[in-house]
Amino acid sequence: MVKSSDVLLIVVAILFPPAAAAFITGCSCDLLINILLTVLGYLPGHIHACEFLIYKKIKAEEEFGYGGFRYVGSGRYVAASGQAQNQAPPSYGAV
């Protein structure tokens, strides 16, 4: 089920994809990737924001419930109460 906040996020992604990426991921590698894709061409940035980031967020809301998840990078979400089994903690920077 798509909520009004998701619709607003899609509208922002249509107008300026890096803003939508920033709203979803914060200051992360996904934001940098989206900025670079948008500079290379509007369509790749738009596809990354809508088809990858927003779609993954909607799927996480379906799986964990609204607000029951947190973003750990690379399009992955975990339950907000803690790390799921067999998942490494989020890494920041080069791996």
mmCIF file as gemmi writes it, N, C-alpha and C atoms, coordinates in Angstrom:
data_model
loop_
_atom_site.group_PDB
_atom_site.id
_atom_site.type_symbol
_atom_site.label_atom_id
_atom_site.label_alt_id
_atom_site.label_comp_id
_atom_site.label_asym_id
_atom_site.label_entity_id
_atom_site.label_seq_id
_atom_site.pdbx_PDB_ins_code
_atom_site.Cartn_x
_atom_site.Cartn_y
_atom_site.Cartn_z
_atom_site.occupancy
_atom_site.B_iso_or_equiv
_atom_site.pdbx_formal_charge
_atom_site.auth_seq_id
_atom_site.auth_asym_id
_atom_site.pdbx_PDB_model_num
ATOM 1 N N . MET Axp A 1 ? 0.838 -1.175 0 1 0 ? 1 A 1
ATOM 2 C CA . MET Axp A 1 ? 0 0 0 1 0 ? 1 A 1
ATOM 3 C C . MET Axp A 1 ? 0.885 1.241 0 1 0 ? 1 A 1
ATOM 4 N N . VAL Axp A 2 ? 0.652 2.114 -0.929 1 0 ? 2 A 1
ATOM 5 C CA . VAL Axp A 2 ? 1.46 3.321 -1.061 1 0 ? 2 A 1
ATOM 6 C C . VAL Axp A 2 ? 0.788 4.443 -0.274 1 0 ? 2 A 1
ATOM 7 N N . LYS Axp A 3 ? 1.558 5.047 0.638 1 0 ? 3 A 1
ATOM 8 C CA . LYS Axp A 3 ? 1.04 6.132 1.463 1 0 ? 3 A 1
ATOM 9 C C . LYS Axp A 3 ? 1.29 7.472 0.786 1 0 ? 3 A 1
ATOM 10 N N . SER Axp A 4 ? 0.691 8.522 1.337 1 0 ? 4 A 1
ATOM 11 C CA . SER Axp A 4 ? 0.857 9.857 0.772 1 0 ? 4 A 1
ATOM 12 C C . SER Axp A 4 ? 2.306 10.329 0.869 1 0 ? 4 A 1
ATOM 13 N N . SER Axp A 5 ? 3.034 9.899 1.909 1 0 ? 5 A 1
ATOM 14 C CA . SER Axp A 5 ? 4.44 10.276 2.015 1 0 ? 5 A 1
ATOM 15 C C . SER Axp A 5 ? 5.269 9.645 0.897 1 0 ? 5 A 1
ATOM 16 N N . ASP Axp A 6 ? 4.887 8.432 0.493 1 0 ? 6 A 1
ATOM 17 C CA . ASP Axp A 6 ? 5.579 7.786 -0.626 1 0 ? 6 A 1
ATOM 18 C C . ASP Axp A 6 ? 5.284 8.496 -1.935 1 0 ? 6 A 1
ATOM 19 N N . VAL Axp A 7 ? 4.039 8.94 -2.105 1 0 ? 7 A 1
ATOM 20 C CA . VAL Axp A 7 ? 3.676 9.687 -3.312 1 0 ? 7 A 1
ATOM 21 C C . VAL Axp A 7 ? 4.465 10.992 -3.37 1 0 ? 7 A 1
ATOM 22 N N . LEU Axp A 8 ? 4.572 11.685 -2.238 1 0 ? 8 A 1
ATOM 23 C CA . LEU Axp A 8 ? 5.356 12.92 -2.186 1 0 ? 8 A 1
ATOM 24 C C . LEU Axp A 8 ? 6.822 12.636 -2.498 1 0 ? 8 A 1
ATOM 25 N N . LEU Axp A 9 ? 7.339 11.539 -1.999 1 0 ? 9 A 1
ATOM 26 C CA . LEU Axp A 9 ? 8.722 11.154 -2.283 1 0 ? 9 A 1
ATOM 27 C C . LEU Axp A 9 ? 8.923 10.879 -3.768 1 0 ? 9 A 1
ATOM 28 N N . ILE Axp A 10 ? 7.958 10.262 -4.413 1 0 ? 10 A 1
ATOM 29 C CA . ILE Axp A 10 ? 8.038 10.007 -5.853 1 0 ? 10 A 1
ATOM 30 C C . ILE Axp A 10 ? 8.011 11.315 -6.634 1 0 ? 10 A 1
ATOM 31 N N . VAL Axp A 11 ? 7.184 12.266 -6.199 1 0 ? 11 A 1
ATOM 32 C CA . VAL Axp A 11 ? 7.136 13.577 -6.867 1 0 ? 11 A 1
ATOM 33 C C . VAL Axp A 11 ? 8.48 14.283 -6.729 1 0 ? 11 A 1
ATOM 34 N N . VAL Axp A 12 ? 9.072 14.229 -5.544 1 0 ? 12 A 1
ATOM 35 C CA . VAL Axp A 12 ? 10.394 14.837 -5.342 1 0 ? 12 A 1
ATOM 36 C C . VAL Axp A 12 ? 11.426 14.146 -6.224 1 0 ? 12 A 1
ATOM 37 N N . ALA Axp A 13 ? 11.336 12.811 -6.349 1 0 ? 13 A 1
ATOM 38 C CA . ALA Axp A 13 ? 12.274 12.067 -7.19 1 0 ? 13 A 1
ATOM 39 C C . ALA Axp A 13 ? 12.124 12.446 -8.658 1 0 ? 13 A 1
ATOM 40 N N . ILE Axp A 14 ? 10.911 12.77 -9.082 1 0 ? 14 A 1
ATOM 41 C CA . ILE Axp A 14 ? 10.706 13.196 -10.467 1 0 ? 14 A 1
ATOM 42 C C . ILE Axp A 14 ? 11.332 14.557 -10.701 1 0 ? 14 A 1
ATOM 43 N N . LEU Axp A 15 ? 11.166 15.467 -9.739 1 0 ? 15 A 1
ATOM 44 C CA . LEU Axp A 15 ? 11.677 16.828 -9.897 1 0 ? 15 A 1
ATOM 45 C C . LEU Axp A 15 ? 13.199 16.903 -9.722 1 0 ? 15 A 1
ATOM 46 N N . PHE Axp A 16 ? 13.719 16.253 -8.675 1 0 ? 16 A 1
ATOM 47 C CA . PHE Axp A 16 ? 15.153 16.314 -8.385 1 0 ? 16 A 1
ATOM 48 C C . PHE Axp A 16 ? 15.571 15.033 -7.656 1 0 ? 16 A 1
ATOM 49 N N . PRO Axp A 17 ? 16.017 14.015 -8.391 1 0 ? 17 A 1
ATOM 50 C CA . PRO Axp A 17 ? 16.317 12.707 -7.799 1 0 ? 17 A 1
ATOM 51 C C . PRO Axp A 17 ? 17.283 12.717 -6.609 1 0 ? 17 A 1
ATOM 52 N N . PRO Axp A 18 ? 18.354 13.54 -6.594 1 0 ? 18 A 1
ATOM 53 C CA . PRO Axp A 18 ? 19.228 13.495 -5.417 1 0 ? 18 A 1
ATOM 54 C C . PRO Axp A 18 ? 18.538 13.914 -4.113 1 0 ? 18 A 1
ATOM 55 N N . ALA Axp A 19 ? 17.543 14.781 -4.198 1 0 ? 19 A 1
ATOM 56 C CA . ALA Axp A 19 ? 16.819 15.165 -2.977 1 0 ? 19 A 1
ATOM 57 C C . ALA Axp A 19 ? 16.064 13.968 -2.416 1 0 ? 19 A 1
ATOM 58 N N . ALA Axp A 20 ? 15.427 13.204 -3.273 1 0 ? 20 A 1
ATOM 59 C CA . ALA Axp A 20 ? 14.72 12.007 -2.812 1 0 ? 20 A 1
ATOM 60 C C . ALA Axp A 20 ? 15.695 11.003 -2.22 1 0 ? 20 A 1
ATOM 61 N N . ALA Axp A 21 ? 16.849 10.843 -2.85 1 0 ? 21 A 1
ATOM 62 C CA . ALA Axp A 21 ? 17.869 9.925 -2.318 1 0 ? 21 A 1
ATOM 63 C C . ALA Axp A 21 ? 18.353 10.399 -0.952 1 0 ? 21 A 1
ATOM 64 N N . ALA Axp A 22 ? 18.5 11.707 -0.78 1 0 ? 22 A 1
ATOM 65 C CA . ALA Axp A 22 ? 18.931 12.259 0.51 1 0 ? 22 A 1
ATOM 66 C C . ALA Axp A 22 ? 17.875 12.03 1.582 1 0 ? 22 A 1
ATOM 67 N N . PHE Axp A 23 ? 16.599 12.169 1.229 1 0 ? 23 A 1
ATOM 68 C CA . PHE Axp A 23 ? 15.53 11.937 2.202 1 0 ? 23 A 1
ATOM 69 C C . PHE Axp A 23 ? 15.512 10.49 2.668 1 0 ? 23 A 1
ATOM 70 N N . ILE Axp A 24 ? 15.806 9.569 1.779 1 0 ? 24 A 1
ATOM 71 C CA . ILE Axp A 24 ? 15.735 8.146 2.117 1 0 ? 24 A 1
ATOM 72 C C . ILE Axp A 24 ? 17 7.684 2.837 1 0 ? 24 A 1
ATOM 73 N N . THR Axp A 25 ? 18.165 8.02 2.293 1 0 ? 25 A 1
ATOM 74 C CA . THR Axp A 25 ? 19.41 7.43 2.788 1 0 ? 25 A 1
ATOM 75 C C . THR Axp A 25 ? 20.24 8.354 3.661 1 0 ? 25 A 1
ATOM 76 N N . GLY Axp A 26 ? 19.938 9.633 3.658 1 0 ? 26 A 1
ATOM 77 C CA . GLY Axp A 26 ? 20.787 10.579 4.37 1 0 ? 26 A 1
ATOM 78 C C . GLY Axp A 26 ? 22.062 10.803 3.57 1 0 ? 26 A 1
ATOM 79 N N . CYS Axp A 27 ? 23.107 11.215 4.233 1 0 ? 27 A 1
ATOM 80 C CA . CYS Axp A 27 ? 24.387 11.439 3.555 1 0 ? 27 A 1
ATOM 81 C C . CYS Axp A 27 ? 25.13 10.103 3.496 1 0 ? 27 A 1
ATOM 82 N N . SER Axp A 28 ? 24.997 9.434 2.357 1 0 ? 28 A 1
ATOM 83 C CA . SER Axp A 28 ? 25.589 8.105 2.22 1 0 ? 28 A 1
ATOM 84 C C . SER Axp A 28 ? 26.138 7.924 0.809 1 0 ? 28 A 1
ATOM 85 N N . CYS Axp A 29 ? 26.7 6.759 0.585 1 0 ? 29 A 1
ATOM 86 C CA . CYS Axp A 29 ? 27.209 6.44 -0.758 1 0 ? 29 A 1
ATOM 87 C C . CYS Axp A 29 ? 26.084 6.421 -1.781 1 0 ? 29 A 1
ATOM 88 N N . ASP Axp A 30 ? 24.885 6.016 -1.374 1 0 ? 30 A 1
ATOM 89 C CA . ASP Axp A 30 ? 23.756 6.013 -2.302 1 0 ? 30 A 1
ATOM 90 C C . ASP Axp A 30 ? 23.426 7.424 -2.772 1 0 ? 30 A 1
ATOM 91 N N . LEU Axp A 31 ? 23.578 8.418 -1.913 1 0 ? 31 A 1
ATOM 92 C CA . LEU Axp A 31 ? 23.357 9.8 -2.32 1 0 ? 31 A 1
ATOM 93 C C . LEU Axp A 31 ? 24.412 10.22 -3.34 1 0 ? 31 A 1
ATOM 94 N N . LEU Axp A 32 ? 25.667 9.888 -3.095 1 0 ? 32 A 1
ATOM 95 C CA . LEU Axp A 32 ? 26.735 10.215 -4.032 1 0 ? 32 A 1
ATOM 96 C C . LEU Axp A 32 ? 26.513 9.525 -5.376 1 0 ? 32 A 1
ATOM 97 N N . ILE Axp A 33 ? 26.125 8.275 -5.339 1 0 ? 33 A 1
ATOM 98 C CA . ILE Axp A 33 ? 25.838 7.535 -6.579 1 0 ? 33 A 1
ATOM 99 C C . ILE Axp A 33 ? 24.71 8.21 -7.34 1 0 ? 33 A 1
ATOM 100 N N . ASN Axp A 34 ? 23.664 8.626 -6.619 1 0 ? 34 A 1
ATOM 101 C CA . ASN Axp A 34 ? 22.53 9.252 -7.28 1 0 ? 34 A 1
ATOM 102 C C . ASN Axp A 34 ? 22.911 10.596 -7.876 1 0 ? 34 A 1
ATOM 103 N N . ILE Axp A 35 ? 23.736 11.357 -7.193 1 0 ? 35 A 1
ATOM 104 C CA . ILE Axp A 35 ? 24.195 12.644 -7.739 1 0 ? 35 A 1
ATOM 105 C C . ILE Axp A 35 ? 24.983 12.413 -9.02 1 0 ? 35 A 1
ATOM 106 N N . LEU Axp A 36 ? 25.893 11.442 -8.998 1 0 ? 36 A 1
ATOM 107 C CA . LEU Axp A 36 ? 26.691 11.147 -10.189 1 0 ? 36 A 1
ATOM 108 C C . LEU Axp A 36 ? 25.818 10.654 -11.341 1 0 ? 36 A 1
ATOM 109 N N . LEU Axp A 37 ? 24.846 9.804 -11.051 1 0 ? 37 A 1
ATOM 110 C CA . LEU Axp A 37 ? 23.947 9.319 -12.098 1 0 ? 37 A 1
ATOM 111 C C . LEU Axp A 37 ? 23.101 10.455 -12.67 1 0 ? 37 A 1
ATOM 112 N N . THR Axp A 38 ? 22.675 11.382 -11.821 1 0 ? 38 A 1
ATOM 113 C CA . THR Axp A 38 ? 21.882 12.506 -12.292 1 0 ? 38 A 1
ATOM 114 C C . THR Axp A 38 ? 22.718 13.441 -13.147 1 0 ? 38 A 1
ATOM 115 N N . VAL Axp A 39 ? 23.99 13.625 -12.789 1 0 ? 39 A 1
ATOM 116 C CA . VAL Axp A 39 ? 24.884 14.461 -13.6 1 0 ? 39 A 1
ATOM 117 C C . VAL Axp A 39 ? 25.13 13.809 -14.955 1 0 ? 39 A 1
ATOM 118 N N . LEU Axp A 40 ? 25.279 12.492 -14.974 1 0 ? 40 A 1
ATOM 119 C CA . LEU Axp A 40 ? 25.508 11.787 -16.232 1 0 ? 40 A 1
ATOM 120 C C . LEU Axp A 40 ? 24.286 11.835 -17.141 1 0 ? 40 A 1
ATOM 121 N N . GLY Axp A 41 ? 23.139 11.938 -16.546 1 0 ? 41 A 1
ATOM 122 C CA . GLY Axp A 41 ? 21.897 12.013 -17.303 1 0 ? 41 A 1
ATOM 123 C C . GLY Axp A 41 ? 20.745 11.934 -16.323 1 0 ? 41 A 1
ATOM 124 N N . TYR Axp A 42 ? 19.727 12.699 -16.556 1 0 ? 42 A 1
ATOM 125 C CA . TYR Axp A 42 ? 18.614 12.743 -15.611 1 0 ? 42 A 1
ATOM 126 C C . TYR Axp A 42 ? 17.982 11.363 -15.43 1 0 ? 42 A 1
ATOM 127 N N . LEU Axp A 43 ? 17.796 10.63 -16.501 1 0 ? 43 A 1
ATOM 128 C CA . LEU Axp A 43 ? 17.091 9.352 -16.434 1 0 ? 43 A 1
ATOM 129 C C . LEU Axp A 43 ? 17.78 8.317 -15.534 1 0 ? 43 A 1
ATOM 130 N N . PRO Axp A 44 ? 19.1 8.136 -15.603 1 0 ? 44 A 1
ATOM 131 C CA . PRO Axp A 44 ? 19.723 7.17 -14.686 1 0 ? 44 A 1
ATOM 132 C C . PRO Axp A 44 ? 19.535 7.545 -13.21 1 0 ? 44 A 1
ATOM 133 N N . GLY Axp A 45 ? 19.632 8.833 -12.885 1 0 ? 45 A 1
ATOM 134 C CA . GLY Axp A 45 ? 19.397 9.265 -11.508 1 0 ? 45 A 1
ATOM 135 C C . GLY Axp A 45 ? 17.967 9.032 -11.076 1 0 ? 45 A 1
ATOM 136 N N . HIS Axp A 46 ? 17.045 9.278 -11.985 1 0 ? 46 A 1
ATOM 137 C CA . HIS Axp A 46 ? 15.624 9.063 -11.696 1 0 ? 46 A 1
ATOM 138 C C . HIS Axp A 46 ? 15.34 7.575 -11.482 1 0 ? 46 A 1
ATOM 139 N N . ILE Axp A 47 ? 15.891 6.736 -12.309 1 0 ? 47 A 1
ATOM 140 C CA . ILE Axp A 47 ? 15.688 5.287 -12.167 1 0 ? 47 A 1
ATOM 141 C C . ILE Axp A 47 ? 16.26 4.8 -10.844 1 0 ? 47 A 1
ATOM 142 N N . HIS Axp A 48 ? 17.446 5.282 -10.485 1 0 ? 48 A 1
ATOM 143 C CA . HIS Axp A 48 ? 18.067 4.874 -9.222 1 0 ? 48 A 1
ATOM 144 C C . HIS Axp A 48 ? 17.21 5.306 -8.038 1 0 ? 48 A 1
ATOM 145 N N . ALA Axp A 49 ? 16.696 6.532 -8.078 1 0 ? 49 A 1
ATOM 146 C CA . ALA Axp A 49 ? 15.895 7.026 -6.956 1 0 ? 49 A 1
ATOM 147 C C . ALA Axp A 49 ? 14.559 6.302 -6.867 1 0 ? 49 A 1
ATOM 148 N N . CYS Axp A 50 ? 13.859 6.208 -7.981 1 0 ? 50 A 1
ATOM 149 C CA . CYS Axp A 50 ? 12.502 5.624 -7.952 1 0 ? 50 A 1
ATOM 150 C C . CYS Axp A 50 ? 12.52 4.109 -7.9 1 0 ? 50 A 1
ATOM 151 N N . GLU Axp A 51 ? 13.196 3.508 -8.84 1 0 ? 51 A 1
ATOM 152 C CA . GLU Axp A 51 ? 13.114 2.068 -8.997 1 0 ? 51 A 1
ATOM 153 C C . GLU Axp A 51 ? 13.935 1.312 -7.953 1 0 ? 51 A 1
ATOM 154 N N . PHE Axp A 52 ? 14.971 1.922 -7.442 1 0 ? 52 A 1
ATOM 155 C CA . PHE Axp A 52 ? 15.811 1.211 -6.485 1 0 ? 52 A 1
ATOM 156 C C . PHE Axp A 52 ? 15.515 1.659 -5.059 1 0 ? 52 A 1
ATOM 157 N N . LEU Axp A 53 ? 15.72 2.935 -4.759 1 0 ? 53 A 1
ATOM 158 C CA . LEU Axp A 53 ? 15.615 3.397 -3.382 1 0 ? 53 A 1
ATOM 159 C C . LEU Axp A 53 ? 14.176 3.442 -2.87 1 0 ? 53 A 1
ATOM 160 N N . ILE Axp A 54 ? 13.267 4.049 -3.632 1 0 ? 54 A 1
ATOM 161 C CA . ILE Axp A 54 ? 11.883 4.173 -3.163 1 0 ? 54 A 1
ATOM 162 C C . ILE Axp A 54 ? 11.21 2.8 -3.14 1 0 ? 54 A 1
ATOM 163 N N . TYR Axp A 55 ? 11.445 1.996 -4.155 1 0 ? 55 A 1
ATOM 164 C CA . TYR Axp A 55 ? 10.865 0.647 -4.195 1 0 ? 55 A 1
ATOM 165 C C . TYR Axp A 55 ? 11.325 -0.18 -2.988 1 0 ? 55 A 1
ATOM 166 N N . LYS Axp A 56 ? 12.613 -0.122 -2.676 1 0 ? 56 A 1
ATOM 167 C CA . LYS Axp A 56 ? 13.138 -0.868 -1.528 1 0 ? 56 A 1
ATOM 168 C C . LYS Axp A 56 ? 12.533 -0.364 -0.221 1 0 ? 56 A 1
ATOM 169 N N . LYS Axp A 57 ? 12.328 0.956 -0.104 1 0 ? 57 A 1
ATOM 170 C CA . LYS Axp A 57 ? 11.727 1.525 1.097 1 0 ? 57 A 1
ATOM 171 C C . LYS Axp A 57 ? 10.289 1.046 1.26 1 0 ? 57 A 1
ATOM 172 N N . ILE Axp A 58 ? 9.529 1.03 0.186 1 0 ? 58 A 1
ATOM 173 C CA . ILE Axp A 58 ? 8.144 0.562 0.249 1 0 ? 58 A 1
ATOM 174 C C . ILE Axp A 58 ? 8.102 -0.917 0.635 1 0 ? 58 A 1
ATOM 175 N N . LYS Axp A 59 ? 8.998 -1.715 0.088 1 0 ? 59 A 1
ATOM 176 C CA . LYS Axp A 59 ? 9.06 -3.139 0.436 1 0 ? 59 A 1
ATOM 177 C C . LYS Axp A 59 ? 9.435 -3.33 1.907 1 0 ? 59 A 1
ATOM 178 N N . ALA Axp A 60 ? 10.348 -2.484 2.434 1 0 ? 60 A 1
ATOM 179 C CA . ALA Axp A 60 ? 10.717 -2.581 3.844 1 0 ? 60 A 1
ATOM 180 C C . ALA Axp A 60 ? 9.539 -2.216 4.739 1 0 ? 60 A 1
ATOM 181 N N . GLU Axp A 61 ? 8.731 -1.226 4.321 1 0 ? 61 A 1
ATOM 182 C CA . GLU Axp A 61 ? 7.542 -0.877 5.094 1 0 ? 61 A 1
ATOM 183 C C . GLU Axp A 61 ? 6.549 -2.03 5.113 1 0 ? 61 A 1
ATOM 184 N N . GLU Axp A 62 ? 6.434 -2.748 4.012 1 0 ? 62 A 1
ATOM 185 C CA . GLU Axp A 62 ? 5.539 -3.907 3.985 1 0 ? 62 A 1
ATOM 186 C C . GLU Axp A 62 ? 6.052 -5.023 4.874 1 0 ? 62 A 1
ATOM 187 N N . GLU Axp A 63 ? 7.364 -5.21 4.898 1 0 ? 63 A 1
ATOM 188 C CA . GLU Axp A 63 ? 7.944 -6.313 5.676 1 0 ? 63 A 1
ATOM 189 C C . GLU Axp A 63 ? 8.011 -6.01 7.168 1 0 ? 63 A 1
ATOM 190 N N . PHE Axp A 64 ? 8.486 -4.806 7.538 1 0 ? 64 A 1
ATOM 191 C CA . PHE Axp A 64 ? 8.731 -4.479 8.94 1 0 ? 64 A 1
ATOM 192 C C . PHE Axp A 64 ? 7.662 -3.588 9.563 1 0 ? 64 A 1
ATOM 193 N N . GLY Axp A 65 ? 6.756 -3.038 8.754 1 0 ? 65 A 1
ATOM 194 C CA . GLY Axp A 65 ? 5.769 -2.099 9.272 1 0 ? 65 A 1
ATOM 195 C C . GLY Axp A 65 ? 6.316 -0.681 9.211 1 0 ? 65 A 1
ATOM 196 N N . TYR Axp A 66 ? 5.418 0.289 9.27 1 0 ? 66 A 1
ATOM 197 C CA . TYR Axp A 66 ? 5.82 1.693 9.165 1 0 ? 66 A 1
ATOM 198 C C . TYR Axp A 66 ? 6.691 2.075 10.358 1 0 ? 66 A 1
ATOM 199 N N . GLY Axp A 67 ? 7.896 2.548 10.078 1 0 ? 67 A 1
ATOM 200 C CA . GLY Axp A 67 ? 8.815 2.968 11.128 1 0 ? 67 A 1
ATOM 201 C C . GLY Axp A 67 ? 9.518 1.828 11.837 1 0 ? 67 A 1
ATOM 202 N N . GLY Axp A 68 ? 9.294 0.6 11.433 1 0 ? 68 A 1
ATOM 203 C CA . GLY Axp A 68 ? 9.896 -0.545 12.105 1 0 ? 68 A 1
ATOM 204 C C . GLY Axp A 68 ? 11.181 -1.014 11.47 1 0 ? 68 A 1
ATOM 205 N N . PHE Axp A 69 ? 11.858 -0.146 10.743 1 0 ? 69 A 1
ATOM 206 C CA . PHE Axp A 69 ? 13.072 -0.528 10.038 1 0 ? 69 A 1
ATOM 207 C C . PHE Axp A 69 ? 14.038 0.646 10.003 1 0 ? 69 A 1
ATOM 208 N N . ARG Axp A 70 ? 15.276 0.322 9.67 1 0 ? 70 A 1
ATOM 209 C CA . ARG Axp A 70 ? 16.267 1.385 9.446 1 0 ? 70 A 1
ATOM 210 C C . ARG Axp A 70 ? 17.137 0.984 8.266 1 0 ? 70 A 1
ATOM 211 N N . TYR Axp A 71 ? 17.627 2 7.57 1 0 ? 71 A 1
ATOM 212 C CA . TYR Axp A 71 ? 18.426 1.798 6.368 1 0 ? 71 A 1
ATOM 213 C C . TYR Axp A 71 ? 19.871 1.55 6.765 1 0 ? 71 A 1
ATOM 214 N N . VAL Axp A 72 ? 20.487 0.494 6.213 1 0 ? 72 A 1
ATOM 215 C CA . VAL Axp A 72 ? 21.878 0.178 6.535 1 0 ? 72 A 1
ATOM 216 C C . VAL Axp A 72 ? 22.809 0.314 5.341 1 0 ? 72 A 1
ATOM 217 N N . GLY Axp A 73 ? 22.286 0.758 4.205 1 0 ? 73 A 1
ATOM 218 C CA . GLY Axp A 73 ? 23.12 0.972 3.031 1 0 ? 73 A 1
ATOM 219 C C . GLY Axp A 73 ? 22.926 -0.094 1.972 1 0 ? 73 A 1
ATOM 220 N N . SER Axp A 74 ? 23.285 0.25 0.764 1 0 ? 74 A 1
ATOM 221 C CA . SER Axp A 74 ? 23.198 -0.651 -0.384 1 0 ? 74 A 1
ATOM 222 C C . SER Axp A 74 ? 21.795 -1.219 -0.589 1 0 ? 74 A 1
ATOM 223 N N . GLY Axp A 75 ? 20.788 -0.418 -0.286 1 0 ? 75 A 1
ATOM 224 C CA . GLY Axp A 75 ? 19.423 -0.857 -0.494 1 0 ? 75 A 1
ATOM 225 C C . GLY Axp A 75 ? 18.922 -1.872 0.507 1 0 ? 75 A 1
ATOM 226 N N . ARG Axp A 76 ? 19.605 -2.018 1.638 1 0 ? 76 A 1
ATOM 227 C CA . ARG Axp A 76 ? 19.215 -3.009 2.649 1 0 ? 76 A 1
ATOM 228 C C . ARG Axp A 76 ? 18.588 -2.32 3.857 1 0 ? 76 A 1
ATOM 229 N N . TYR Axp A 77 ? 17.583 -2.955 4.398 1 0 ? 77 A 1
ATOM 230 C CA . TYR Axp A 77 ? 16.914 -2.482 5.6 1 0 ? 77 A 1
ATOM 231 C C . TYR Axp A 77 ? 16.923 -3.596 6.633 1 0 ? 77 A 1
ATOM 232 N N . VAL Axp A 78 ? 16.997 -3.228 7.907 1 0 ? 78 A 1
ATOM 233 C CA . VAL Axp A 78 ? 16.893 -4.192 9.003 1 0 ? 78 A 1
ATOM 234 C C . VAL Axp A 78 ? 15.834 -3.688 9.963 1 0 ? 78 A 1
ATOM 235 N N . ALA Axp A 79 ? 15.372 -4.585 10.817 1 0 ? 79 A 1
ATOM 236 C CA . ALA Axp A 79 ? 14.383 -4.217 11.822 1 0 ? 79 A 1
ATOM 237 C C . ALA Axp A 79 ? 14.975 -3.157 12.746 1 0 ? 79 A 1
ATOM 238 N N . ALA Axp A 80 ? 14.173 -2.21 13.163 1 0 ? 80 A 1
ATOM 239 C CA . ALA Axp A 80 ? 14.653 -1.113 14 1 0 ? 80 A 1
ATOM 240 C C . ALA Axp A 80 ? 15.042 -1.575 15.391 1 0 ? 80 A 1
ATOM 241 N N . SER Axp A 81 ? 14.505 -2.696 15.854 1 0 ? 81 A 1
ATOM 242 C CA . SER Axp A 81 ? 14.799 -3.166 17.199 1 0 ? 81 A 1
ATOM 243 C C . SER Axp A 81 ? 16.209 -3.72 17.347 1 0 ? 81 A 1
ATOM 244 N N . GLY Axp A 82 ? 16.863 -4.043 16.233 1 0 ? 82 A 1
ATOM 245 C CA . GLY Axp A 82 ? 18.221 -4.559 16.298 1 0 ? 82 A 1
ATOM 246 C C . GLY Axp A 82 ? 18.615 -5.212 14.992 1 0 ? 82 A 1
ATOM 247 N N . GLN Axp A 83 ? 19.825 -5.686 14.959 1 0 ? 83 A 1
ATOM 248 C CA . GLN Axp A 83 ? 20.329 -6.342 13.762 1 0 ? 83 A 1
ATOM 249 C C . GLN Axp A 83 ? 19.69 -7.713 13.612 1 0 ? 83 A 1
ATOM 250 N N . ALA Axp A 84 ? 19.35 -8.044 12.392 1 0 ? 84 A 1
ATOM 251 C CA . ALA Axp A 84 ? 18.853 -9.385 12.104 1 0 ? 84 A 1
ATOM 252 C C . ALA Axp A 84 ? 20.022 -10.369 12.188 1 0 ? 84 A 1
ATOM 253 N N . GLN Axp A 85 ? 19.713 -11.621 12.412 1 0 ? 85 A 1
ATOM 254 C CA . GLN Axp A 85 ? 20.754 -12.633 12.487 1 0 ? 85 A 1
ATOM 255 C C . GLN Axp A 85 ? 21.495 -12.724 11.156 1 0 ? 85 A 1
ATOM 256 N N . ASN Axp A 86 ? 22.76 -13.037 11.212 1 0 ? 86 A 1
ATOM 257 C CA . ASN Axp A 86 ? 23.606 -13.236 10.043 1 0 ? 86 A 1
ATOM 258 C C . ASN Axp A 86 ? 23.765 -11.99 9.186 1 0 ? 86 A 1
ATOM 259 N N . GLN Axp A 87 ? 23.63 -10.82 9.769 1 0 ? 87 A 1
ATOM 260 C CA . GLN Axp A 87 ? 23.833 -9.598 9.016 1 0 ? 87 A 1
ATOM 261 C C . GLN Axp A 87 ? 24.94 -8.809 9.693 1 0 ? 87 A 1
ATOM 262 N N . ALA Axp A 88 ? 25.866 -8.323 8.888 1 0 ? 88 A 1
ATOM 263 C CA . ALA Axp A 88 ? 26.961 -7.527 9.416 1 0 ? 88 A 1
ATOM 264 C C . ALA Axp A 88 ? 26.445 -6.125 9.755 1 0 ? 88 A 1
ATOM 265 N N . PRO Axp A 89 ? 27.077 -5.466 10.717 1 0 ? 89 A 1
ATOM 266 C CA . PRO Axp A 89 ? 26.673 -4.089 11.015 1 0 ? 89 A 1
ATOM 267 C C . PRO Axp A 89 ? 26.993 -3.18 9.827 1 0 ? 89 A 1
ATOM 268 N N . PRO Axp A 90 ? 26.34 -2.028 9.744 1 0 ? 90 A 1
ATOM 269 C CA . PRO Axp A 90 ? 26.59 -1.143 8.608 1 0 ? 90 A 1
ATOM 270 C C . PRO Axp A 90 ? 28.045 -0.675 8.621 1 0 ? 90 A 1
ATOM 271 N N . SER Axp A 91 ? 28.633 -0.577 7.468 1 0 ? 91 A 1
ATOM 272 C CA . SER Axp A 91 ? 30.003 -0.096 7.368 1 0 ? 91 A 1
ATOM 273 C C . SER Axp A 91 ? 29.992 1.243 6.661 1 0 ? 91 A 1
ATOM 274 N N . TYR Axp A 92 ? 30.815 2.123 7.111 1 0 ? 92 A 1
ATOM 275 C CA . TYR Axp A 92 ? 30.894 3.451 6.529 1 0 ? 92 A 1
ATOM 276 C C . TYR Axp A 92 ? 32.287 3.619 5.93 1 0 ? 92 A 1
ATOM 277 N N . GLY Axp A 93 ? 32.346 4.067 4.705 1 0 ? 93 A 1
ATOM 278 C CA . GLY Axp A 93 ? 33.626 4.246 4.033 1 0 ? 93 A 1
ATOM 279 C C . GLY Axp A 93 ? 33.962 3.037 3.18 1 0 ? 93 A 1
ATOM 280 N N . ALA Axp A 94 ? 35.205 2.923 2.83 1 0 ? 94 A 1
ATOM 281 C CA . ALA Axp A 94 ? 35.648 1.836 1.968 1 0 ? 94 A 1
ATOM 282 C C . ALA Axp A 94 ? 35.654 0.523 2.715 1 0 ? 94 A 1
ATOM 283 N N . VAL Axp A 95 ? 35.309 -0.532 2.011 1 0 ? 95 A 1
ATOM 284 C CA . VAL Axp A 95 ? 35.292 -1.849 2.637 1 0 ? 95 A 1
ATOM 285 C C . VAL Axp A 95 ? 36.288 -2.72 1.948 1 0 ? 95 A 1
